[in-house]
Amino acid sequence: MTAFWTEPDFDDHEMVQVVHDRKSGLAAIIAVHSSHLGPGAGGTRFWHYPNPKDGLRDALRLSRGMSYKNAMAGLPMGGGKAVILANEARTKSPELLAAFGDAVEALGGRYVTAEDVGISEADMVAVSRRTAHVSGLPVSGANRAGGDPGPFTSYGIYLGIKAAVRHKLGTDKMDGVHVAVQGTGSVGGGVARWLAQDGARLTLADINADGVKALAQELGAVVVAPEAILSTQCDVFSPNALGAILDDESIAALQTKVVAGGANNQLARAHHGQALFERGILYAPDYVINAGGIISVATEYLARRDDTPGSVDDVNALIEQIPNRLTEVWQASETSGVSPDVVADRMAQELIGRG
Ligand code: NAD
Protein backbone atom coordinates (compact mmCIF):
# COMPACT_ATOMS: atom_id res chain seq x y z
CA MET A 1 0.00 0.00 0.00
CA THR A 2 1.27 3.44 -0.88
CA ALA A 3 1.51 5.98 1.90
CA PHE A 4 -1.70 7.91 2.42
CA TRP A 5 -0.05 11.26 1.67
CA THR A 6 1.24 10.11 -1.72
CA GLU A 7 -2.33 9.44 -2.94
CA PRO A 8 -3.25 11.98 -5.67
CA ASP A 9 -6.34 13.20 -3.78
CA PHE A 10 -4.25 13.99 -0.71
CA ASP A 11 -2.87 17.04 -2.52
CA ASP A 12 -0.90 18.41 0.42
CA HIS A 13 -3.80 18.55 2.86
CA GLU A 14 -2.79 20.34 6.04
CA MET A 15 -4.86 18.07 8.24
CA VAL A 16 -7.03 14.99 7.94
CA GLN A 17 -8.71 13.91 11.14
CA VAL A 18 -10.46 10.60 11.56
CA VAL A 19 -13.05 10.72 14.33
CA HIS A 20 -14.60 7.72 15.98
CA ASP A 21 -16.96 7.90 18.92
CA ARG A 22 -17.97 4.47 20.08
CA LYS A 23 -20.83 5.62 22.28
CA SER A 24 -22.78 7.57 19.64
CA GLY A 25 -21.52 5.54 16.68
CA LEU A 26 -20.03 8.63 15.04
CA ALA A 27 -17.47 7.87 12.33
CA ALA A 28 -16.29 10.97 10.51
CA ILE A 29 -13.45 12.47 8.53
CA ILE A 30 -12.61 16.15 8.86
CA ALA A 31 -10.23 17.45 6.22
CA VAL A 32 -8.58 20.86 6.05
CA HIS A 33 -6.86 21.39 2.72
CA SER A 34 -5.54 24.90 3.32
CA SER A 35 -5.79 27.50 6.05
CA HIS A 36 -3.57 29.96 4.21
CA LEU A 37 -6.38 32.52 3.91
CA GLY A 38 -8.30 31.65 7.08
CA PRO A 39 -10.02 28.77 8.84
CA GLY A 40 -10.84 25.79 6.62
CA ALA A 41 -14.52 26.33 5.77
CA GLY A 42 -16.84 23.86 4.09
CA GLY A 43 -19.98 21.90 4.88
CA THR A 44 -20.55 18.50 6.42
CA ARG A 45 -21.81 15.68 4.23
CA PHE A 46 -23.84 12.88 5.83
CA TRP A 47 -23.72 9.95 3.47
CA HIS A 48 -23.54 6.17 3.47
CA TYR A 49 -20.42 4.90 1.68
CA PRO A 50 -20.37 1.11 1.25
CA ASN A 51 -16.59 1.50 1.11
CA PRO A 52 -15.34 4.06 3.69
CA LYS A 53 -12.37 4.78 1.41
CA ASP A 54 -14.83 6.57 -0.89
CA GLY A 55 -15.84 8.77 2.03
CA LEU A 56 -12.21 9.71 2.56
CA ARG A 57 -11.80 10.48 -1.15
CA ASP A 58 -14.94 12.64 -1.08
CA ALA A 59 -13.69 14.56 1.96
CA LEU A 60 -10.31 15.22 0.32
CA ARG A 61 -11.70 16.29 -3.05
CA LEU A 62 -14.44 18.45 -1.58
CA SER A 63 -12.07 20.06 0.87
CA ARG A 64 -9.62 21.05 -1.89
CA GLY A 65 -12.61 22.34 -3.90
CA MET A 66 -13.55 24.58 -0.97
CA SER A 67 -10.00 25.99 -0.79
CA TYR A 68 -10.25 27.01 -4.43
CA LYS A 69 -13.83 28.27 -4.17
CA ASN A 70 -13.24 30.38 -1.07
CA ALA A 71 -10.01 31.83 -2.46
CA MET A 72 -11.61 32.80 -5.78
CA ALA A 73 -14.57 34.34 -3.94
CA GLY A 74 -12.18 36.69 -2.13
CA LEU A 75 -13.11 35.29 1.29
CA PRO A 76 -10.75 35.26 4.27
CA MET A 77 -11.39 31.53 4.59
CA GLY A 78 -9.42 28.42 3.77
CA GLY A 79 -10.91 25.17 2.57
CA GLY A 80 -12.18 22.21 4.55
CA LYS A 81 -14.91 19.59 4.52
CA ALA A 82 -16.30 16.96 6.84
CA VAL A 83 -17.86 13.67 5.92
CA ILE A 84 -19.91 11.70 8.43
CA LEU A 85 -19.91 8.04 7.43
CA ALA A 86 -23.58 7.18 7.87
CA ASN A 87 -24.74 3.64 8.48
CA GLU A 88 -26.87 1.95 5.84
CA ALA A 89 -30.10 3.13 7.48
CA ARG A 90 -28.64 6.66 7.73
CA THR A 91 -29.60 6.95 11.38
CA LYS A 92 -28.81 10.36 12.78
CA SER A 93 -29.14 10.72 16.55
CA PRO A 94 -28.77 13.81 18.76
CA GLU A 95 -25.80 12.03 20.41
CA LEU A 96 -24.09 11.59 17.06
CA LEU A 97 -24.51 15.28 16.17
CA ALA A 98 -23.29 16.28 19.64
CA ALA A 99 -20.19 14.09 19.26
CA PHE A 100 -19.57 15.64 15.85
CA GLY A 101 -19.89 19.13 17.41
CA ASP A 102 -17.31 18.13 20.04
CA ALA A 103 -14.94 16.95 17.31
CA VAL A 104 -15.26 20.29 15.47
CA GLU A 105 -14.79 22.19 18.73
CA ALA A 106 -11.65 20.20 19.54
CA LEU A 107 -10.05 21.66 16.41
CA GLY A 108 -10.31 25.13 17.99
CA GLY A 109 -11.66 26.94 14.91
CA ARG A 110 -9.27 25.42 12.39
CA TYR A 111 -12.34 23.99 10.66
CA VAL A 112 -15.72 25.76 10.29
CA THR A 113 -18.71 23.66 9.32
CA ALA A 114 -22.14 24.20 7.71
CA GLU A 115 -24.81 22.17 5.90
CA ASP A 116 -24.11 19.92 2.93
CA VAL A 117 -25.88 16.91 1.45
CA GLY A 118 -27.78 15.04 4.19
CA ILE A 119 -27.40 17.75 6.85
CA SER A 120 -30.24 20.13 7.62
CA GLU A 121 -30.38 23.51 9.30
CA ALA A 122 -31.83 21.80 12.38
CA ASP A 123 -28.81 19.45 12.45
CA MET A 124 -26.48 22.44 12.37
CA VAL A 125 -28.38 24.02 15.24
CA ALA A 126 -27.75 20.79 17.19
CA VAL A 127 -24.05 20.89 16.29
CA SER A 128 -23.88 24.56 17.33
CA ARG A 129 -24.82 23.58 20.90
CA ARG A 130 -21.31 22.03 21.18
CA THR A 131 -19.18 24.36 19.07
CA ALA A 132 -19.10 27.97 17.89
CA HIS A 133 -17.37 27.02 14.64
CA VAL A 134 -20.60 26.61 12.73
CA SER A 135 -22.47 28.57 10.10
CA GLY A 136 -25.71 28.16 8.17
CA LEU A 137 -27.79 28.83 11.29
CA PRO A 138 -31.16 30.57 11.29
CA VAL A 139 -30.76 34.34 11.47
CA SER A 140 -33.11 36.98 12.73
CA GLY A 141 -33.13 40.68 12.03
CA ALA A 142 -33.59 42.54 8.78
CA ASN A 143 -30.61 42.64 6.41
CA ARG A 144 -28.58 40.12 8.49
CA ALA A 145 -26.48 37.76 6.38
CA GLY A 146 -27.40 34.11 6.69
CA GLY A 147 -30.23 31.70 6.07
CA ASP A 148 -30.72 29.57 2.95
CA PRO A 149 -27.69 30.04 0.68
CA GLY A 150 -29.66 28.99 -2.45
CA PRO A 151 -30.92 32.46 -3.44
CA PHE A 152 -27.42 33.94 -3.05
CA THR A 153 -26.00 31.18 -5.24
CA SER A 154 -28.68 31.92 -7.87
CA TYR A 155 -27.88 35.64 -7.84
CA GLY A 156 -24.17 35.00 -8.46
CA ILE A 157 -24.93 32.61 -11.31
CA TYR A 158 -27.31 35.09 -12.90
CA LEU A 159 -24.61 37.77 -12.80
CA GLY A 160 -22.07 35.25 -14.13
CA ILE A 161 -24.35 34.34 -17.05
CA LYS A 162 -24.72 38.02 -17.92
CA ALA A 163 -20.91 38.39 -17.85
CA ALA A 164 -20.56 35.36 -20.12
CA VAL A 165 -23.11 36.76 -22.58
CA ARG A 166 -21.24 40.06 -22.60
CA HIS A 167 -17.93 38.27 -23.17
CA LYS A 168 -19.04 35.77 -25.78
CA LEU A 169 -21.97 37.44 -27.53
CA GLY A 170 -20.86 41.04 -27.03
CA THR A 171 -24.16 42.29 -25.60
CA ASP A 172 -25.34 43.61 -22.25
CA LYS A 173 -28.95 42.89 -23.11
CA MET A 174 -30.47 39.57 -22.03
CA ASP A 175 -33.66 40.30 -23.93
CA GLY A 176 -34.16 37.35 -26.32
CA VAL A 177 -30.96 35.54 -25.25
CA HIS A 178 -31.86 31.85 -25.12
CA VAL A 179 -30.86 30.07 -21.89
CA ALA A 180 -31.43 26.34 -21.38
CA VAL A 181 -31.65 25.56 -17.66
CA GLN A 182 -31.04 22.01 -16.42
CA GLY A 183 -32.48 21.60 -12.91
CA THR A 184 -35.01 24.11 -11.58
CA GLY A 185 -34.66 23.49 -7.84
CA SER A 186 -33.41 26.01 -5.32
CA VAL A 187 -30.55 27.30 -7.47
CA GLY A 188 -31.79 26.74 -11.04
CA GLY A 189 -35.28 28.02 -10.27
CA GLY A 190 -33.81 31.23 -8.87
CA VAL A 191 -31.57 31.68 -11.90
CA ALA A 192 -34.56 31.24 -14.23
CA ARG A 193 -36.56 33.86 -12.32
CA TRP A 194 -33.76 36.43 -12.52
CA LEU A 195 -33.30 35.78 -16.25
CA ALA A 196 -37.04 35.99 -16.95
CA GLN A 197 -37.09 39.47 -15.43
CA ASP A 198 -34.53 40.51 -18.06
CA GLY A 199 -36.60 39.08 -20.91
CA ALA A 200 -34.38 36.08 -21.62
CA ARG A 201 -35.92 33.24 -23.61
CA LEU A 202 -35.98 30.18 -21.35
CA THR A 203 -36.06 26.45 -21.92
CA LEU A 204 -36.28 24.43 -18.72
CA ALA A 205 -35.86 20.76 -17.79
CA ASP A 206 -36.21 18.91 -14.50
CA ILE A 207 -37.03 15.35 -13.48
CA ASN A 208 -39.68 16.90 -11.25
CA ALA A 209 -42.24 17.24 -14.07
CA ASP A 210 -44.92 19.08 -12.04
CA GLY A 211 -42.48 21.55 -10.50
CA VAL A 212 -40.88 22.51 -13.80
CA LYS A 213 -44.26 22.84 -15.52
CA ALA A 214 -45.50 25.24 -12.85
CA LEU A 215 -42.34 27.34 -13.08
CA ALA A 216 -42.52 27.43 -16.87
CA GLN A 217 -46.11 28.66 -16.70
CA GLU A 218 -45.13 31.37 -14.23
CA LEU A 219 -42.21 32.56 -16.40
CA GLY A 220 -43.58 31.91 -19.88
CA ALA A 221 -40.84 29.34 -20.54
CA VAL A 222 -40.72 26.17 -22.62
CA VAL A 223 -40.19 22.75 -20.99
CA VAL A 224 -38.23 19.92 -22.61
CA ALA A 225 -37.54 16.40 -21.36
CA PRO A 226 -34.51 16.01 -19.07
CA GLU A 227 -32.62 14.04 -21.74
CA ALA A 228 -33.21 16.78 -24.34
CA ILE A 229 -31.85 19.79 -22.47
CA LEU A 230 -28.16 19.10 -23.14
CA SER A 231 -28.64 19.21 -26.91
CA THR A 232 -31.09 22.13 -26.95
CA GLN A 233 -29.94 24.79 -29.39
CA CYS A 234 -29.37 27.86 -27.22
CA ASP A 235 -26.98 30.67 -26.38
CA VAL A 236 -26.30 29.54 -22.81
CA PHE A 237 -26.58 26.10 -21.24
CA SER A 238 -26.93 26.43 -17.46
CA PRO A 239 -26.45 23.17 -15.51
CA ASN A 240 -28.01 23.41 -12.05
CA ALA A 241 -28.74 19.80 -11.17
CA LEU A 242 -26.04 17.15 -11.11
CA GLY A 243 -22.26 17.06 -11.24
CA ALA A 244 -20.15 15.27 -13.88
CA ILE A 245 -22.59 16.10 -16.69
CA LEU A 246 -19.91 17.35 -19.09
CA ASP A 247 -18.32 14.27 -20.63
CA ASP A 248 -17.20 13.26 -24.15
CA GLU A 249 -20.72 12.43 -25.26
CA SER A 250 -22.56 15.43 -23.81
CA ILE A 251 -19.90 17.91 -24.95
CA ALA A 252 -20.23 16.59 -28.50
CA ALA A 253 -24.03 17.03 -28.27
CA LEU A 254 -24.05 20.60 -26.88
CA GLN A 255 -25.46 23.27 -29.17
CA THR A 256 -24.56 26.30 -27.12
CA LYS A 257 -21.99 29.08 -27.04
CA VAL A 258 -21.68 29.21 -23.24
CA VAL A 259 -21.86 26.78 -20.30
CA ALA A 260 -22.54 28.66 -17.06
CA GLY A 261 -24.40 27.13 -14.14
CA GLY A 262 -24.27 26.27 -10.48
CA ALA A 263 -23.91 22.48 -10.28
CA ASN A 264 -20.76 21.42 -8.47
CA ASN A 265 -18.04 19.47 -10.31
CA GLN A 266 -19.59 19.75 -13.78
CA LEU A 267 -16.56 18.39 -15.65
CA ALA A 268 -16.64 14.58 -15.58
CA ARG A 269 -12.84 14.49 -15.98
CA ALA A 270 -10.17 17.17 -15.96
CA HIS A 271 -9.68 17.04 -19.75
CA HIS A 272 -13.32 17.95 -20.42
CA GLY A 273 -12.51 21.63 -19.78
CA GLN A 274 -10.10 21.43 -22.70
CA ALA A 275 -12.77 19.68 -24.81
CA LEU A 276 -15.17 22.62 -24.29
CA PHE A 277 -12.37 25.06 -25.07
CA GLU A 278 -11.57 23.27 -28.34
CA ARG A 279 -15.24 23.43 -29.33
CA GLY A 280 -15.18 27.20 -28.77
CA ILE A 281 -17.74 26.98 -25.93
CA LEU A 282 -17.10 29.52 -23.17
CA TYR A 283 -17.07 27.73 -19.80
CA ALA A 284 -17.64 29.45 -16.46
CA PRO A 285 -15.67 27.37 -13.92
CA ASP A 286 -18.31 26.00 -11.53
CA TYR A 287 -16.66 26.92 -8.25
CA VAL A 288 -16.14 30.51 -9.40
CA ILE A 289 -19.69 31.15 -10.61
CA ASN A 290 -21.50 29.26 -7.81
CA ALA A 291 -19.75 30.92 -4.83
CA GLY A 292 -22.73 33.09 -3.79
CA GLY A 293 -23.89 30.59 -1.18
CA ILE A 294 -20.53 30.21 0.54
CA ILE A 295 -20.13 33.99 0.49
CA SER A 296 -23.35 34.24 2.50
CA VAL A 297 -22.39 31.40 4.84
CA ALA A 298 -18.90 32.83 5.46
CA THR A 299 -20.20 36.37 6.03
CA GLU A 300 -22.70 35.00 8.57
CA TYR A 301 -19.92 33.11 10.40
CA LEU A 302 -17.47 36.04 10.45
CA ALA A 303 -20.20 38.40 11.72
CA ARG A 304 -20.96 36.05 14.61
CA ARG A 305 -17.28 35.36 15.38
CA ASP A 306 -16.10 38.97 15.16
CA ASP A 307 -19.33 40.62 16.31
CA THR A 308 -19.54 42.70 13.11
CA PRO A 309 -22.78 43.64 11.30
CA GLY A 310 -22.45 41.12 8.41
CA SER A 311 -25.29 42.42 6.29
CA VAL A 312 -26.99 41.12 3.15
CA ASP A 313 -25.50 44.20 1.43
CA ASP A 314 -22.00 42.96 2.34
CA VAL A 315 -22.88 39.56 0.87
CA ASN A 316 -24.25 41.06 -2.34
CA ALA A 317 -21.22 43.33 -2.74
CA LEU A 318 -18.96 40.26 -2.72
CA ILE A 319 -21.26 38.33 -5.05
CA GLU A 320 -21.15 41.24 -7.46
CA GLN A 321 -17.40 40.58 -7.84
CA ILE A 322 -18.09 37.18 -9.44
CA PRO A 323 -18.47 38.61 -12.99
CA ASN A 324 -15.08 40.38 -12.71
CA ARG A 325 -13.41 37.22 -11.49
CA LEU A 326 -14.89 35.23 -14.38
CA THR A 327 -13.90 37.83 -16.95
CA GLU A 328 -10.35 37.78 -15.55
CA VAL A 329 -10.30 33.99 -16.01
CA TRP A 330 -11.64 34.16 -19.58
CA GLN A 331 -9.21 36.89 -20.60
CA ALA A 332 -6.24 34.97 -19.16
CA SER A 333 -7.50 31.86 -20.93
CA GLU A 334 -7.60 33.61 -24.29
CA THR A 335 -4.18 35.18 -23.82
CA SER A 336 -2.54 31.93 -22.74
CA GLY A 337 -4.49 29.42 -24.84
CA VAL A 338 -5.21 27.46 -21.66
CA SER A 339 -8.79 26.40 -20.88
CA PRO A 340 -10.69 28.48 -18.24
CA ASP A 341 -10.95 25.63 -15.71
CA VAL A 342 -7.17 25.24 -15.65
CA VAL A 343 -6.65 29.01 -15.51
CA ALA A 344 -9.04 29.22 -12.52
CA ASP A 345 -7.24 26.37 -10.72
CA ARG A 346 -3.91 28.12 -11.21
CA MET A 347 -5.30 31.44 -9.95
CA ALA A 348 -6.74 29.70 -6.89
CA GLN A 349 -3.45 27.88 -6.21
CA GLU A 350 -1.63 31.21 -6.42
CA LEU A 351 -4.07 32.76 -3.93
CA ILE A 352 -3.57 29.96 -1.40
CA GLY A 353 0.21 30.24 -1.69
CA ARG A 354 0.68 27.12 -3.78
CA GLY A 355 1.29 28.69 -7.19
P1 NAD B 1 -32.10 21.18 -5.45
O1 NAD B 1 -32.21 19.79 -4.95
O2 NAD B 1 -32.96 22.24 -4.86
O3 NAD B 1 -32.35 21.22 -7.03
C1 NAD B 1 -31.83 20.29 -7.91
C2 NAD B 1 -32.86 20.08 -8.99
O4 NAD B 1 -32.31 19.26 -10.02
C3 NAD B 1 -34.12 19.34 -8.49
O5 NAD B 1 -35.27 20.09 -8.87
C4 NAD B 1 -34.06 17.99 -9.19
O6 NAD B 1 -35.34 17.46 -9.47
C5 NAD B 1 -33.30 18.36 -10.45
N1 NAD B 1 -32.67 17.22 -11.14
C6 NAD B 1 -32.06 16.14 -10.61
N2 NAD B 1 -31.63 15.33 -11.59
C7 NAD B 1 -31.95 15.92 -12.76
C8 NAD B 1 -31.76 15.58 -14.12
N3 NAD B 1 -31.16 14.46 -14.48
N4 NAD B 1 -32.21 16.43 -15.07
C9 NAD B 1 -32.85 17.57 -14.73
N5 NAD B 1 -33.07 17.95 -13.46
C10 NAD B 1 -32.62 17.13 -12.48
O7 NAD B 1 -30.54 21.54 -5.30
P2 NAD B 1 -29.87 22.98 -5.42
O8 NAD B 1 -29.57 23.48 -4.05
O9 NAD B 1 -30.63 23.80 -6.39
O10 NAD B 1 -28.45 22.59 -6.06
C11 NAD B 1 -28.31 22.37 -7.45
C12 NAD B 1 -26.83 22.19 -7.78
O11 NAD B 1 -26.11 23.35 -7.39
C13 NAD B 1 -26.15 21.02 -7.04
O12 NAD B 1 -25.16 20.48 -7.91
C14 NAD B 1 -25.46 21.69 -5.87
O13 NAD B 1 -24.35 20.96 -5.43
C15 NAD B 1 -25.04 23.00 -6.51
N6 NAD B 1 -24.82 24.08 -5.56
C16 NAD B 1 -25.84 24.50 -4.74
C17 NAD B 1 -25.60 25.57 -3.87
C18 NAD B 1 -26.70 26.09 -2.98
O14 NAD B 1 -26.50 27.17 -2.38
N7 NAD B 1 -27.84 25.44 -2.86
C19 NAD B 1 -24.35 26.20 -3.84
C20 NAD B 1 -23.34 25.77 -4.71
C21 NAD B 1 -23.60 24.71 -5.57
Residues whose N, C-alpha, C, O or C-beta is under 5 A from the ligand:
A	BS01	NAD	P149 G150 T153 Q182 G183 T184 G185 S186 V187 G188 A205 D206 I207 N208 P226 N240 A241 L242 G243 G262 A263 N264 N290 G293
